[in-house]
Amino acid sequence: MPVRDSVKRDEKLPAKVNVVVIGGGIAGISSALELAERGLSVAVFEKGLVGCEQSGRNWGWCRQMGRDPRELPLIRISMDLWREMRQRTGEEVGFRECGIAYLCESDAKLTKRLNWFESYAARHRLTSRMISAAEAHVMAPGSTVEWKGGLFTPDDGRAEPALAVPAMARAAQRSGALIFERCAVRGLERMAGRVSGVVTERGSVRCEMVVLAGGAWSRRFCHNTDISLPQLTVVNSVARTAKIDAGIEHSIAGADFAIRKRLDGGFTLAHAVDSTADIMPDSFRLLPEFWPLLKTEWRDYHFRIGRRFLAEASLKRRWKLDEKSPFEQVRVLDPTPVRKSQTAALRSLQKTLPAFKNVQIKEEWAGVIDVTPDVVPVISPVESLPGFYIATGFSGHGFGLGPGAGKLMAELVTGETPCVDPAPFRLDRF
């Protein structure tokens, strides 16, 4: 598990708050920060530690290009929020507007990037541009690959997951939010057909609204609440290198690797496309919903069945609110990095960029990504249960989108005019 900044946790449960946020990842913490800054009383309940699952394990990319067009209006707002995050929190979050390049070694990949560029870049006023083979070699100095060209967005950026989410949590606390770690929410209380509170492992808290930002755990929580949420998970593996002067400032994805420079002088490294899809009991239950995605994207996933199937099957799908919940049984999802993926990424990097030939790997980890059938998040009220909202299913795009998602969620909760059209993110689209 990567080392992350800590948060001074609150200890005494309040009797009542305006809003309870379930989950201390970037979506939950961003929502809490936005709500607290608006003057609402907020309590965040995290079953483990703030930012210790996928929000602290991702690549650290803050990316506009290559996204589903439904996400583009929101990511543009999120990028504006990232640019002011250091001033807003008063702390270093690692955000740098470094630019991101997708480098293409084949005509087919270049055509795919060109199609996206022609369809969406100008329409959404992005700075993205296609680059030539010569420009690609400048961005990847010493490259041994004969690049065909690529797609580059100069105002895309990077941030440090281990710093950013805890810094945002501390900023939320300074605005009045309470943050509880190692305190799982077992379920919701209702009165007159709407949310009236939550039951935690330490006791009950009354509230008017609840935001579920549970990442990979959201579907299990919803199932026990009789709400249908189609969501599966994939595992992505990441490594951290030792400090190295490679002459590269841009974040790059090309061949079989993706890299971004870190504040510590090293690089975060991952496979550019490969993720591992563990076959779970829900894989069979949700096969009809996910079949269209599998038909088009199956090459990007390595499918396996093993220990995670048994571990998942052993967790309760139903429990009473006075019983120990699955969220207390497993505090943190900490999967073993996938060796095949890690080895392929490192070999590709070293083969493509000789500057990394003798680079040392200092740390490796993996994270569990929550995925929806259309690979677009849910940021939505639950119409069947007034006062209940969901922010989940970010499908590997959530770190960069996190501040914008928190802003949109706060607007939905407070009834403000939303910063973007929320319709593409509604739960009832499924």
N, C-alpha and C positions, 0 to 999 in steps of 0.2 A: 504494500500500500504506500503510495507516495506521501512524503511528509507534507503537512499542510499547517498553516497558521492556526492557532487555537482561538477560541472565543470564550470569554468569561461567561459562563452559563448562569442564568437565573435559577433560583432554588424554590422560592415560595410561590405556589400556584395562586393566581388571582381567583376571586369568586366569579368575576364576570369581565369580559372584554367585548368590544364591538366585533372583532374578527379573529378567528383562530386560523392559522396557517399550518397545514400538516406537511412537513417536509422541509429540511434545511439545505436543499440544493439551490442552484442559482434562480430557478423559477420562483420557489417559495420565498427566498430571501429578498429577491427583487420586489416581489409583491408586497412583502412586509415593509420594506423600506419606503415604497411609494405610499402605502396606506398610512404609515406612521408619520410621514412628512405632511400628510393631509390632516393630521390631528386626530386620527382614529386610534383607539386603544387596540393593540395587536399582541397576540401571543403566538410564537412559533414553537411547534413541538416536533423535534427530530428524534427518531428512535435510536439513532447512533450518534454521530458527530456532524456538525455543520460542514458541508462540502466534502464529505468523506467518500461518497460514492461517485457516480459518473461526473458530477459537476467539478470534482477535483481530480479527475482521471483522464479528461479529454485532451485533445491536441493543443488547445489554447488558441485556436483560430477564430477570428472575428471576421466572417466572410459574407460578402454580398453576392458575388458571382457564383453561377452554377446552381443557384437555389431554384426550388419550385417557384413559379411566378406568384403564387398565392402568398408566399412569405416575403416577397421583395418590399412592399410598402412598410412592413413592420421592421425588417432588418435595417432599412435606412434610418428609421427612428432610433433603433437600438444603437446604431453606429454613432449617432449624435450623442447618445447617453454615455457610450464608452469614452468618447473624447473628453467628456467633462467628469468622468468618474473619479479621477484622482482628486480633483478639487472638491467634488461633492463629498467624498468620504474622508478627505484629509490624509489619505494614506496611499502608498504605492500599490497599484493594482497590476502593474506591468504592461499597461496598454501602450502600444506603439503603432503608429500608422505606417507599417513597413511595406505594404503591398503584397499581394499574393499572385503567384503565377502558376497556371496549369500548362506544363510543357508537354508537347505531343510528339511521340516518336513514330507515329503512323498516320497515314492520310485519313484513316477511319476515325481516329481519335480527334484529329484536327477538324474534320467535318462536323463531328458531334459538338465541339466547342463553338464552331462557327455558327451552327444552327441556333444554339442557345443565344449567342451574342446578337445575331440578327433579329431574333424574336423578341428579346426582352431588354437589352442594354439601353438602347435609346429611349424606349417607351417609359422606362423607369428612371431615366436621367442618371444612369450609372456612369462612372468614369472608365469602365471596362473598355479594353481595346484588344484587337488581335495583334499579335507580334510576329515578326518574321523569324526565319531560322537563325539569322545572324543575331537578332536581339535575344533569342532564347539562349544562345551560347554565351552572350554577355551576362545574362542573369544566372547562368550555371557555369562559372569559369572553370576551364579545364575539362569540360564534359567530354566523355568518350562517345556519347550518343549523337547520332546525326538527327537532331531535332528537325521536325517539319515546320515548327512554329509553335504558337500557343495562344493562350488567353491570359491577359494580365489586367488586374485592377489595382491601380496605385494607392487608392485610399482604403483598401482592405487592411486589416491589422491583426495584431496578436495581443494576448494578455496572459497573465499567469494565473491559472485556476487555483493554485494553492494559496495565492495571496488575495485574489479578487473577491471570492465568495465570503471568506471571513471578514475582509475589510468592509464589505457591504453590510454584513451582519452587525458589526460593531457600530456602523453608521446608523443602522436601524435602531439599535439600542439607545444611542444618543438622542434619537428622535422620540424615544419613549417605548419602543417595542420591547417585549420580554422574549427571551430565547431560552428554551429548555432543551438540553441534550439528554440522551439516554432516557427519554420519556415518550413512549409510544402512545399514539391515540388508538384506542381499541375500536371506537365507533362513534356514531352520532346519536344524539338525543333529539326527539321531535316533540313539538307541541302545536296543535291546531294545524297539522299538515305541513309544517315547515321546520327548519332547523332551529333548535333552541339551545344546543350545547354539545359538548363532546365529553366522552369518557376516556380519560387517560389511565395509564397503569398506576398513577399516583392519586387519582381522584377525578372528579367532574369539574368542568368549567362551563359556565353559561356563556352564550354568545348569540349574536344575531345572524352571523354569516360565517361560513367555513370555506376555505380555499384548500383543495386537495392538490398538492404539488409533490406527489409521492414517487415520481419517476417509475422505475421498474416495478414498484410495489402498488401502483395505483389500481391496476385491474383487480388485484386480490381484495383491496379495501372496498372497491365498488361492488364486487360480487357479494360481499357480506352485507352490503347496503341495498341489495336488489336493484342495482343500476348496471346496465350493460355497457361495458367499455372494451372494444376490441383492441387488444394490445399484446404484442409479443416482445421478446427481447433477443438481442444479439450481443456477443462479446467482442470487444475490440482491444487489441494489445498495443502497448506503448512502451517506449524506452527513453531514457535520458542519457545523453553522452557526457563525457568529461568536457571541460573547457577546450575549445579549439578555434583557431583563427582560420576559417575556411574562405574568407572574403565574400560571404553571402549574408545579406541583410534581409532580402525578401523571403517570405515563406514559399516553398516550392512543392508541388506534387508532379511527379513525372516518373515514367517507367513503373517500378513497383515500390516506390518509396514516397513519403511525404515528410518534410522537415519544416521546423520553424526555430528561429534563434530564441534563446532563453536569456533572462536577465543575468543568470550566473555565467554566461559565456559559452555554455554548451548548447546542444540542440535537442529538441524533442523529435523523436523518430517513430514513425508508424508505417505500416503498409498502406499504399495509396488507396486501395480499393477493398482489400480482403477483410471480411469480418466472419466470425464463427457463429453459426446459428445452431444452438443446442436444441435438439428435439425434446419438447416438453409435453406434458399432458395437454396443455392449452394449444399446442401445435395442431393437434387433431381436432379439438373443439372449434378452432378458428380457421381451419383450412379453407372453407368456402370464401370467407372475407379476404384472406390473404392470397388466394390463388392468382388473381390478376397481377399482383406484385411479383410473386414467385416466377410467373411465366416470363417476365421481362428482365428481372434482376437476379436470377438464380446464379449467374456466373460470379457475382460479387460475394457470394456466401459459401463458406465451407460448412456442410451439415454434419452433425455428429450426434450420437446418443451415448450417454454415459452417466457419470455420477450426478450431474445436475438434474437429470430426469428423476432420479430416485429422491434427491434432496427436495426438489419441487413437489413431487408427489406426496412426500411425507408431511408437508405443511397443510394445516387446516384450510379449507375453503369456506367453512362456516364456523363461527364461534359466538358465544354469548359475551356480553360486555363485562361480565364479572369473571371471565376466564382469561388465562394468559393467551395473548394473541400471537400470530406468526411473527409479528414485528418485534416481539420481545424474544422470540426464539433465535432469530437471525438479525443481529443489530446492523451488520454491514455486509454487503455483497462484495466479496474480495476474491474473484476468480483467479485461477492460475493463468499467467500469460500463455498464449498459444505459441509454442516453440516454432512451429513451421512458419507461421506468419512473421514472427520476429526475425528468424533467420533469413527469410526471403527479402524482407525490407532492408536489412543491414547489407546483405550481399549486393543487392541492386544499388544501394547508395554508394558502396565502396567501388563497385565496378563502373558506375557512371561518373562519380566525382572523386578523382584520385586524392584530393585533399583529405578525404575521410578514410584513406586506406588503413591507417593504424589507430583510428579513433577507439577510445575505450568506452564501453557501456558501463555506466555507473549504477543504473537502477532500471528495473523493468516492472511493469504492472499491467493489469487489465481492468476493464470496467464493463458494466452491463448497461446497454443502451435500450431504452424503451422505444418501440416502433409501432406506428399505426398502419393500417392497410394502405393508406395513400401517402404515407411518409410525410405528413403534415401534422403539426401538433393540434391538440385540443386545448383551446383557451376559451372557456365557455361556462355559462350558467347551466345548471341541470334543471330543465323545465319541470320535471316530475317532482322535484323537491326544492321548493323555494328557499333561498338562503344558502344553497350548496353550489360551489363553483369548482371547476377542474382545470388545472394547467399541467398537462402531461403529454407524453407521446412525441417528444421533440426529435426523435429518430436520428440522433447524432448531429443535429443542427442547433442544439439548445444553448450552448455556452455563448456563442455570439449573439443569439437571439434573446438571451435571458433578460437583459435590462428592458428591452421593448416589450417582452411578454409580461413582465411585472407591471409596467405602466398600463398596458391594455387591461390586465386583470383588475388593477385598482380602479380604473375607469368603469369597468363593468360592475364592480362591487358597489361603487358609490353612485352609480347612475349618471356619471358625467358623459358628455359626448365623446365617443371613442376616437382615439388618435388615428385609427385605420378602420376600415370596414371589418367587423368581427365575424361576418358570415362564413368565410372560408374555414374558420377554426371551431365552428359550432359542433358540439357533440352529436346533435341530431342529424348530421349529414351522413352518418353511418346507418 
